[in-house]
Amino acid sequence: MSDVSPASPAASPDPAALERELAVLFVEALNLEQAPEDLDVGAPLFGDGLGLDSIDILEVALEISQRYGFQLRSRGTLSFSAPDRFARHTTEPRPESMEVDGNTLRLRRGDRTRQMSLDAIPELAGLVDALRGTLSGDARTLQRQFDTRVSGQPQRWTLLLTPRDARLAAQIRSLEIVGQGPALRSVEMQMSGGDRSLMLIDAPTP
C-alpha cells in the first residue's frame, strides 16, 4: 500500500501583498512621482479618488495585460467626419468618449473633460492618423507616418502600416487594417512591447 500525502490546500493570497503589487504597478505604468506605499489603491479610480482619466486607465490596462496576460474588452461606436474629425464613444464597461478634431484630443467621462495635444500620445496619434487616412483615402496622411503595403481584393483587402518615425515605432510595431469594399472591419495594433489591441467594427445599424 502506498503512502499518499493529502494535498495541501491552496494558500489564500495576502491582501496586503496584492495591494503593494497593485500600487507598484500604478506608479510604474503612470510614472507617478509618489512612492507606492503612499498610494491609496482602495480609493476610486476616477473623480476625487485617484483622479485617473481614460488615458491613465489605458496605460494601466496595457501594463496589466502585458504583466498578467489578461484580455480587456470594451464596446462602443466610432464616427468620422472628413477631413479630420474622429470620435469614439464607449458604452461598456463605462460610458466615456474620445474626440479628435485636427490635433486636439478631448476626453469626456461624466462631467469631467480633459483636453490635450494629440502629439503627447504617439501611439494614439498613430492610430488616429491611420484611421483618418484610410477612411478619407488620404495617402499623404498615411505615408507621412507609415510605410504602407496593400494586399487582397476590393471585396476583402488588408492594409499593413509600419511606422516610419522612431518615436512612434518605439510604441507601435505595426497596424493592420482589414476592410470589405469601402468599409473597415478590423484594426489590429501590435505594440512594440508585445501587447496587441484588436478593434472589430460592425456595420452600422440601419
Rosetta blueprint (number, residue, H / E / L):
1 M L
2 S L
3 D L
4 V L
5 S L
6 P L
7 A L
8 S L
9 P L
10 A L
11 A L
12 S L
13 P L
14 D L
15 P H
16 A H
17 A H
18 L H
19 E H
20 R H
21 E H
22 L H
23 A H
24 V H
25 L H
26 F H
27 V H
28 E H
29 A H
30 L H
31 N L
32 L L
33 E L
34 Q L
35 A L
36 P H
37 E H
38 D H
39 L L
40 D L
41 V L
42 G L
43 A L
44 P L
45 L L
46 F L
47 G L
48 D L
49 G L
50 L L
51 G L
52 L L
53 D L
54 S H
55 I H
56 D H
57 I H
58 L H
59 E H
60 V H
61 A H
62 L H
63 E H
64 I H
65 S H
66 Q H
67 R H
68 Y H
69 G L
70 F L
71 Q L
72 L L
73 R L
74 S L
75 R E
76 G E
77 T E
78 L E
79 S E
80 F E
81 S E
82 A L
83 P L
84 D L
85 R E
86 F E
87 A E
88 R E
89 H E
90 T E
91 T E
92 E E
93 P L
94 R L
95 P L
96 E E
97 S E
98 M E
99 E E
100 V E
101 D E
102 G L
103 N L
104 T E
105 L E
106 R E
107 L E
108 R E
109 R E
110 G L
111 D L
112 R E
113 T E
114 R E
115 Q E
116 M E
117 S E
118 L H
119 D H
120 A H
121 I L
122 P H
123 E H
124 L H
125 A H
126 G H
127 L H
128 V H
129 D H
130 A H
131 L H
132 R H
133 G H
134 T H
135 L H
136 S H
137 G L
138 D L
139 A H
140 R H
141 T H
142 L H
143 Q H
144 R H
145 Q H
146 F E
147 D E
148 T E
149 R E
150 V E
151 S E
152 G E
153 Q E
154 P L
155 Q L
156 R E
157 W E
158 T E
159 L E
160 L E
161 L E
162 T E
163 P E
164 R L
165 D L
166 A H
167 R H
168 L H
169 A H
170 A L
171 Q L
172 I E
173 R E
174 S E
175 L E
176 E E
177 I E
178 V E
179 G E
180 Q E
181 G L
182 P L
183 A E
184 L E
185 R E
186 S E
187 V E
188 E E
189 M E
190 Q E
191 M E
192 S L
193 G L
194 G L
195 D L
196 R E
197 S E
198 L E
199 M E
200 L E
201 I L
202 D L
203 A L
204 P L
205 T L
206 P L
